[in-house]
Amino acid sequence: MTWAMGIEGIWDQDYDLVLTTSMTDVAALRGLVRPLADVPIVSYFHENQFAYPIREQRPDARLLIQTIQSAAAANTLVFNSRFNRDTFIDGACAFIESMPDHHPLVREIFEQRSRVLPVPLENECFFEKLVPPTQRLVWNHRWEWDKAPERFFSALRVLKARRITPRVALVGQSFRQVPASIHEGIEEFKEQLDFVGFQPLANYREILQTSTHVVSTALHEFQGLAVAEACAAGCVPVVPDRLSYVEMFPESARYSSYPDDADREARALAEHLEAALKRPLIRPNLSHLSWQSLSSDYETMLNDALNSKR
């Protein structure tokens, strides 16, 4: 609506292409802003509402409909992982088929317009690995419930009972509501914690550079940038066998996934960590996710979009 109401000088020139995130309602943008009615639009999906875990309330049907209409109005749909693309298309089709009347056949259209292009890692993420003085696990996610921090602490509890007490860096951004399990875990494992909380960028990168393993317990993850950044810095991934991790890392890096059974999954993580801490450090090569590697793919996508038609 801000664009439609007019920003001084914004329509003094014609536009070749619009690049939006999936948070933008492309159908409304085209309808409200007449100069953009026929301009090619690329919608980049960093997440989708169909695969977002819901704790209590049902998903807002109006938001789901808006997302489907937005995708139908865009020329090109770009997803940061195959998991994101597949869950979006499958979810959109299942939602449409649940309607009591007409069922638009969107699958073929969405598949034809879709491509997968991960968010690139900055070149600064790739630097020489420092030899850690001791083994250290880093858990570097948002401090929110969908990252399941309680499963990480449960696994540490199992390891501690076996007299395995690796050093730990519990870093990441926190918001107004922090899960109680994090406060409790910080107190319980304070003797093992080297770093806690949000870190300045230089400190954060040094933490990744001097840690040996990066751990994820996420229930919600569409690409896994935090884990990828840690791996680019030389950490060995320890991730659940689900979400986008399945396409990012080999089976040897993934522990058994039990999203509906937290205790069982924590034990599986502990078993995996116990074995991983004994093995030589074999770090994955993620150079294919660097901006240097992906820039030509982005250029090709934008050029193709310029010539696309809805």
Secondary structure, 3 states (H helix, E strand, C coil): CHHHHCCCCCCCCCCCCEEEECCCCHHHHHHHCHHHCCCCEEEEECCCCCCCCCCCCCCCHHHHHHHHHHHHHCCEEEECCHHHHHHHHHHHHHHHHCCCCCCCCCHHHHHHHEEECCCCECHHHCCCCCCCCCCEEEEECCCCHHHCHHHHHHHHHHHHHCCCCCEEEEECCCCCCCCHHHHHHHHHCCCCEEEEECCCHHHHHHHHHCCCEEECCCCCCCCCHHHHHHHHCCCEEEEECCCCHHHHCCHHHEECCCCCCHHHHHHHHHHHHHHHCCCCCCCCCCHHHEHHHHHHHHHHHHHHHHCCCC
